[in-house]
C-alpha cells in the first residue's frame, strides 16, 4: 500500500508542515504529503533544489552532475506514485555495468547479459565463471529480502509502544521465514568484510576487485573491514526501467530526478523556496512550531521535517539545550566522517585506455570504470586514510555520462565523473583541505592517466569537491555522503540512534526525513517516503498538537 493512500486531510493554517532541505528525500516527502492535502513548504539553503542530487553549470556550456552521479536504488514505488516520468524523469540503463582495466594490459567487462559476463570471467578463471551465476542468484535473494525492509518503519530496539513490539515480532517472522541457507548468507553479509565474503566465492583478483568496489564506496573502511559486505549488498539492490540490479544515468544529469520530484510536489500544491537558509527550528514547550530563517523571518507550522543529517538537525538547528543530554551524547557519537571526494572533468576527447584503446564511444566508456589493481592496493589506500592521510594511490570509480547523453556538453566535449576513495575528512598533521585540494586532485588524475594516458592532455576544465566542500556546499556533516556511516551499528533499528528509529524525534512534531534515518544513504527516496507515511499516520490519529 502506498503511504499516500486514504482520505486527504486539510488544515486551515497557512502551512501544515515545513520541510528543511530540498534534497531528494525532502522532495519525496513533500510530494507525498502535498498529494494528501497538507500545505507543504520546502526551504532550501542553496539556489537549486536537489541537495547533492543536482545538475549544475560548473563548466561553460556543460551540465554536470556535480555530486551524485548514478541512479539505481530509487524505489520503483516512488517513481510510480509520484508519476516522475510524467514530470520528465528518464533513466538510461548502463550496459555494460562495469569495466576494470588492469596493470598487465588485460581488462574485465561485466555485462547485463550474464552469459557474456561469464565468458569474460572465464578468461581469468573457469571456476569463477561457473560460480558467478550462483553468486548472483544468492545475492539477489538476499537483496529481495533486504529490499522488503527498506520501506518499513523500523521498530525501536528498546520497545516503548505496542507498535515496537509488533514490529520486532514481524521482523523475527521475516527472518525465520527465510530458507536456512539464506539465513546463513544474511548473517555473513551483515558481519563480514567484503574481502572475506568474496574470497569465499571467487579466486580471480580481477573479479574480486571489480565487485569489492561496491563494498567500500563511500564507506569509512577498507575491504578487510567487517561490515563492508553489507555495503556491497546495498549497492546490488534496486532496479532501472524494471531491470533488477542495474544502474543508470538520468537524462539531463542527476538534477533531472530532483527537478521531476519538485514538479510533482508543486503540481499538488507544495511551495518550494530556494536560496532560503534556515537558521533554527523553533521549539516551544518541547514541541516544534516552525522555523526561523537566517533573514530573521519566522515561519510557523504545525509540523517540521528535517532532511538535514541528524547532527546538523539536532546540534545546530534545534540546539542541545532543547534536548536530553543523553540523547545529545548519542547524536554526537554518530559516525559521520566522510572518506570520499569528487573530481569532475571536461575533456576534449574520450579516455583511451591502455587495456582497450580508442577515443570513439565504446563499451569501456559506457560502463562504470573501476581503477584499482588489487584488493591489497585497496586496503593500502585505506591504511593511508585511517591515519588522516589522503591515499597515495586512491581507488577510483569513473563514469562518462556523455557516452549516453550528448546533450550535457557541446559537441566534441565529454564529461568525466571521478569518485575517489580514500580522502579523509579529518586530516593529520594540521593540514587543511583548502591547502591540499589541488594536489590531491592531481593525484586522482594521475591514477586515471596511468590507465588512460591521453586524459592529461585532454583536460579542458576540472571541478573538485573535497569532503570539506561536501560539508560546506551541500550541508553533509563531515562530508559523509550517506548522512552517517552505513555500518551494522548504524542501520535499521539503530539509525539514527537507539530508541528513535521511527522518524519521530524527542521534539514533538519534529521528524527526520533524510538519509540519516532508515534505510540510510543512496538515492532511494525511501527515508522521505517512509517519513511521510508516519507523518500522515500521526496527523490522522490526532497526534499533532
ZAMARGU-4260 file (C-alpha; in steps of 0.2 Angstrom, whole numbers, plus 5000, padded with zeros to 4 digits):
<rodrens>
0) 5000/5000/5000 | 5007/5017/4996 | 5009/5029/5010 | 4998/5041/5000 | 4983/5030/5001
5) 4967/5036/5011 | 4957/5052/5013 | 4965/5068/5010 | 4967/5080/5025 | 4967/5099/5026
10) 4971/5111/5039 | 4966/5130/5040 | 4984/5136/5044 | 4995/5144/5030 | 5007/5129/5031
15) 5004/5112/5039 | 5022/5107/5038 | 5039/5115/5034 | 5052/5103/5027 | 5070/5109/5029
20) 5080/5105/5014 | 5076/5101/4996 | 5087/5086/4994 | 5079/5071/4985 | 5071/5064/5001
25) 5064/5081/5007 | 5056/5082/4990 | 5049/5065/4990 | 5041/5068/5007 | 5034/5085/5001
30) 5026/5077/4986 | 5018/5063/4996 | 5011/5075/5009 | 5005/5088/4996 | 4996/5074/4987
35) 4986/5071/5003 | 4981/5089/5005 | 4994/5095/5018 | 5000/5113/5015 | 5019/5110/5012
40) 5033/5122/5012 | 5050/5116/5007 | 5065/5128/5011 | 5082/5125/5003 | 5098/5134/5008
45) 5106/5133/4990 | 5099/5141/4975 | 5094/5125/4967 | 5084/5110/4973 | 5091/5093/4974
50) 5104/5094/4988 | 5118/5083/4982 | 5107/5076/4968 | 5109/5091/4956 | 5114/5096/4938
55) 5125/5112/4938 | 5134/5123/4926 | 5151/5122/4933 | 5159/5122/4915 | 5155/5133/4901
60) 5141/5126/4890 | 5140/5110/4901 | 5128/5102/4913 | 5137/5092/4926 | 5131/5080/4940
65) 5142/5088/4952 | 5140/5076/4967 | 5128/5061/4965 | 5131/5054/4948 | 5121/5037/4945
70) 5104/5031/4950 | 5099/5013/4953 | 5092/5012/4970 | 5077/5024/4968 | 5061/5015/4974
75) 5050/5010/4959 | 5035/5014/4971 | 5041/5032/4972 | 5044/5033/4953 | 5026/5026/4951
80) 5017/5035/4965 | 5024/5052/4961 | 5022/5050/4942 | 5040/5055/4939 | 5041/5050/4921
85) 5026/5062/4918 | 5037/5076/4925 | 5052/5072/4914 | 5062/5059/4924 | 5070/5047/4912
90) 5085/5034/4915 | 5097/5026/4903 | 5102/5009/4910 | 5121/5006/4910 | 5127/4992/4898
95) 5140/4986/4902 | 5138/4989/4920 | 5157/4989/4924 | 5174/4989/4915 | 5190/4986/4925
100) 5207/4989/4916 | 5221/4980/4924 | 5240/4985/4925 | 5245/4970/4915 | 5235/4976/4900
105) 5220/4965/4902 | 5203/4971/4907 | 5187/4963/4914 | 5170/4969/4907 | 5154/4963/4916
110) 5138/4964/4906 | 5119/4964/4909 | 5119/4948/4899 | 5125/4936/4912 | 5131/4924/4898
115) 5143/4937/4891 | 5149/4941/4909 | 5153/4923/4912 | 5163/4922/4896 | 5173/4937/4901
120) 5176/4930/4919 | 5182/4913/4911 | 5197/4922/4903 | 5203/4924/4921 | 5195/4908/4930
125) 5184/4895/4923 | 5179/4891/4941 | 5174/4908/4944 | 5164/4909/4928 | 5154/4893/4935
130) 5152/4901/4952 | 5146/4918/4946 | 5128/4914/4941 | 5126/4905/4958 | 5133/4920/4967
135) 5122/4932/4958 | 5106/4922/4962 | 5111/4920/4980 | 5114/4939/4982 | 5098/4943/4973
140) 5088/4933/4986 | 5096/4942/5000 | 5093/4959/4991 | 5075/4955/4989 | 5074/4951/5007
145) 5083/4967/5012 | 5073/4977/5000 | 5057/4972/5009 | 5065/4981/5025 | 5069/4997/5016
150) 5050/5003/5015 | 5045/4998/5033 | 5046/5009/5049 | 5059/5000/5060 | 5053/4995/5077
155) 5063/5004/5091 | 5076/4991/5099 | 5071/4997/5116 | 5052/4995/5114 | 5041/5009/5120
160) 5025/5005/5112 | 5015/4990/5106 | 5019/4995/5088 | 5038/4992/5093 | 5034/4975/5100
165) 5023/4971/5085 | 5037/4977/5073 | 5050/4966/5082 | 5039/4951/5081 | 5036/4954/5062
170) 5054/4956/5059 | 5058/4939/5068 | 5045/4931/5057 | 5053/4938/5041 | 5070/4931/5046
175) 5063/4914/5052 | 5054/4913/5035 | 5070/4913/5025 | 5077/4897/5019 | 5091/4891/5030
180) 5105/4895/5018 | 5098/4912/5016 | 5099/4915/5035 | 5117/4909/5034 | 5121/4921/5020
185) 5112/4935/5028 | 5122/4933/5044 | 5138/4933/5034 | 5135/4948/5023 | 5130/4958/5038
190) 5146/4955/5048 | 5159/4950/5036 | 5172/4961/5027 | 5169/4962/5008 | 5186/4953/5005
195) 5181/4938/5016 | 5164/4937/5008 | 5171/4937/4990 | 5186/4926/4995 | 5173/4913/4999
200) 5166/4914/4981 | 5180/4918/4969 | 5199/4916/4966 | 5201/4929/4952 | 5208/4945/4959
205) 5201/4954/4943 | 5183/4949/4948 | 5185/4952/4966 | 5192/4969/4965 | 5178/4974/4952
210) 5165/4968/4964 | 5173/4974/4980 | 5172/4992/4974 | 5154/4992/4979 | 5158/4986/4996
215) 5169/5001/5001 | 5162/5015/4990 | 5158/5030/5002 | 5162/5018/5017 | 5175/5023/5031
220) 5184/5006/5029 | 5194/4995/5018 | 5190/4978/5010 | 5195/4969/5026 | 5184/4980/5037
225) 5170/4970/5045 | 5153/4976/5038 | 5158/4981/5021 | 5150/4966/5014 | 5133/4974/5018
230) 5138/4990/5008 | 5141/4978/4993 | 5123/4971/4995 | 5116/4988/4997 | 5123/4993/4980
235) 5116/4977/4972 | 5098/4982/4976 | 5085/4992/4966 | 5081/4992/4948 | 5081/5003/4932
240) 5067/5003/4920 | 5061/4986/4928 | 5078/4978/4926 | 5084/4972/4943 | 5102/4976/4949
245) 5105/4989/4936 | 5111/5007/4937 | 5109/5021/4925 | 5111/5039/4920 | 5097/5051/4922
250) 5094/5061/4906 | 5099/5079/4909 | 5110/5074/4924 | 5105/5069/4941 | 5096/5086/4943
255) 5083/5078/4931 | 5077/5067/4945 | 5075/5081/4958 | 5068/5093/4946 | 5054/5080/4942
260) 5052/5077/4961 | 5050/5096/4963 | 5037/5097/4949 | 5027/5083/4956 | 5026/5091/4973
265) 5022/5108/4966 | 5009/5100/4955 | 4999/5096/4971 | 5001/5112/4979 | 5018/5111/4988
270) 5028/5128/4989 | 5047/5127/4987 | 5058/5141/4991 | 5077/5141/4986 | 5091/5152/4992
275) 5081/5152/5009 | 5093/5145/5023 | 5085/5140/5039 | 5094/5147/5055 | 5085/5136/5068
280) 5070/5126/5071 | 5058/5134/5083 | 5055/5123/5099 | 5042/5129/5112 | 5037/5118/5127
285) 5046/5103/5119 | 5036/5105/5103 | 5042/5111/5085 | 5032/5126/5080 | 5040/5131/5064
290) 5057/5138/5058 | 5067/5155/5059 | 5076/5159/5043 | 5094/5167/5043 | 5085/5183/5037
295) 5075/5183/5053 | 5059/5178/5045 | 5049/5167/5056 | 5038/5154/5048 | 5025/5145/5059
300) 5019/5127/5055 | 5011/5113/5065 | 5025/5101/5059 | 5043/5102/5054 | 5053/5088/5045
305) 5071/5089/5043 | 5080/5082/5028 | 5097/5088/5035 | 5108/5075/5043 | 5105/5071/5062
310) 5120/5081/5069 | 5115/5096/5059 | 5097/5094/5064 | 5099/5092/5082 | 5115/5100/5087
315) 5113/5115/5075 | 5095/5118/5070 | 5087/5113/5086 | 5101/5115/5099 | 5107/5104/5113
320) 5099/5115/5126 | 5082/5109/5119 | 5086/5090/5121 | 5090/5077/5134 | 5109/5077/5137
325) 5110/5058/5134 | 5101/5060/5118 | 5114/5074/5113 | 5128/5062/5118 | 5121/5048/5106
330) 5119/5060/5092 | 5137/5066/5095 | 5143/5048/5094 | 5135/5045/5076 | 5150/5041/5065
335) 5149/5054/5051 | 5166/5057/5044 | 5167/5056/5026 | 5181/5047/5016 | 5177/5052/4998
340) 5180/5066/4986 | 5173/5070/4968 | 5183/5077/4953 | 5173/5082/4938 | 5182/5084/4921
345) 5178/5091/4904 | 5188/5083/4891 | 5192/5087/4873 | 5192/5068/4869 | 5187/5052/4877
350) 5199/5042/4888 | 5209/5030/4878 | 5213/5015/4889 | 5229/5005/4888 | 5219/4990/4890
355) 5206/4994/4877 | 5212/5009/4866 | 5201/5021/4857 | 5193/5038/4858 | 5176/5034/4850
360) 5162/5029/4861 | 5164/5010/4866 | 5158/4998/4879 | 5173/5004/4891 | 5166/5022/4891
365) 5148/5017/4894 | 5152/5007/4910 | 5157/5011/4927 | 5176/5011/4926 | 5185/5003/4942
370) 5203/5009/4944 | 5211/4999/4957 | 5224/4985/4953 | 5220/4973/4968 | 5212/4971/4985
375) 5229/4973/4993 | 5230/4990/4985 | 5213/4995/4990 | 5217/4990/5008 | 5234/5000/5007
380) 5224/5015/5001 | 5213/5014/5017 | 5228/5012/5028 | 5233/5029/5022 | 5216/5037/5025
385) 5213/5029/5043 | 5228/5039/5049 | 5222/5055/5041 | 5232/5055/5025 | 5224/5056/5008
390) 5228/5039/4999 | 5244/5040/4989 | 5235/5028/4976 | 5217/5032/4978 | 5204/5019/4972
395) 5193/5027/4958 | 5176/5024/4951 | 5174/5033/4935 | 5159/5037/4924 | 5156/5046/4907
400) 5138/5052/4906 | 5141/5060/4889 | 5143/5042/4882 | 5124/5041/4885 | 5118/5059/4884
405) 5127/5071/4872 | 5115/5085/4877 | 5126/5088/4893 | 5140/5096/4884 | 5144/5104/4867
410) 5149/5093/4853 | 5167/5086/4855 | 5167/5088/4874 | 5165/5074/4886 | 5161/5075/4904
415) 5170/5063/4916 | 5164/5060/4934 | 5178/5053/4946 | 5173/5047/4963 | 5189/5045/4973
420) 5192/5034/4989 | 5201/5037/5001 | 5201/5055/5006 | 5198/5058/5024 | 5188/5072/5031
425) 5199/5074/5046 | 5217/5077/5041 | 5233/5073/5051 | 5247/5085/5054 | 5237/5101/5055
430) 5234/5100/5036 | 5218/5108/5029 | 5208/5103/5013 | 5209/5121/5007 | 5228/5119/5006
435) 5230/5102/4998 | 5214/5100/4987 | 5223/5104/4971 | 5237/5092/4975 | 5226/5078/4979
440) 5215/5081/4964 | 5231/5080/4954 | 5235/5063/4962 | 5217/5057/4957 | 5220/5062/4939
445) 5237/5053/4939 | 5229/5037/4943 | 5217/5039/4929 | 5231/5044/4917 | 5240/5028/4922
450) 5226/5018/4913 | 5222/5031/4900 | 5237/5042/4896 | 5228/5054/4884 | 5217/5061/4898
455) 5231/5073/4904 | 5232/5082/4888 | 5213/5082/4885 | 5208/5091/4901 | 5198/5107/4897
460) 5191/5110/4914 | 5190/5102/4931 | 5179/5104/4947 | 5184/5097/4964 | 5173/5093/4979
465) 5184/5088/4994 | 5175/5081/5010 | 5176/5098/5017 | 5167/5105/5001 | 5154/5092/5003
470) 5150/5098/5020 | 5151/5117/5016 | 5142/5116/4999 | 5129/5103/5002 | 5127/5103/5020
475) 5134/5085/5023 | 5141/5085/5040 | 5159/5078/5039 | 5157/5076/5021 | 5148/5060/5023
480) 5138/5056/5008 | 5126/5044/5017 | 5122/5056/5032 | 5131/5044/5043 | 5141/5028/5041
485) 5131/5013/5034 | 5139/5001/5047 | 5129/4987/5056 | 5129/4998/5072 | 5120/5012/5062
490) 5107/5003/5052 | 5089/4999/5054 | 5083/5000/5072 | 5100/5009/5077 | 5098/5023/5064
495) 5100/5037/5068 | 5101/5032/5087 | 5094/5019/5098 | 5076/5022/5103 | 5072/5034/5089
500) 5071/5024/5073 | 5053/5028/5068 | 5057/5045/5060 | 5050/5054/5075 | 5061/5063/5087
505) 5062/5069/5106 | 5054/5085/5100 | 5036/5083/5097 | 5030/5087/5079 | 5048/5086/5073
510) 5053/5072/5061 | 5068/5066/5051 | 5065/5063/5033 | 5083/5062/5026 | 5096/5048/5024
515) 5101/5050/5042 | 5085/5039/5045 | 5082/5022/5040 | 5086/5015/5027 | 5101/5026/5025
520) 5111/5034/5011 | 5110/5032/4992 | 5097/5040/4980 | 5082/5029/4986 | 5068/5041/4991
525) 5064/5028/5005 | 5068/5039/5020 | 5057/5053/5013 | 5043/5041/5008 | 5043/5032/5025
530) 5044/5048/5035 | 5029/5055/5025 | 5019/5039/5029 | 5022/5041/5048 | 5018/5060/5047
535) 5002/5056/5039 | 4998/5042/5052 | 5001/5054/5066 | 4991/5068/5058 | 4976/5057/5055
540) 4977/5049/5073 | 4976/5067/5080 | 4994/5066/5087 | 4999/5083/5080 | 4996/5095/5094
</rodrens>
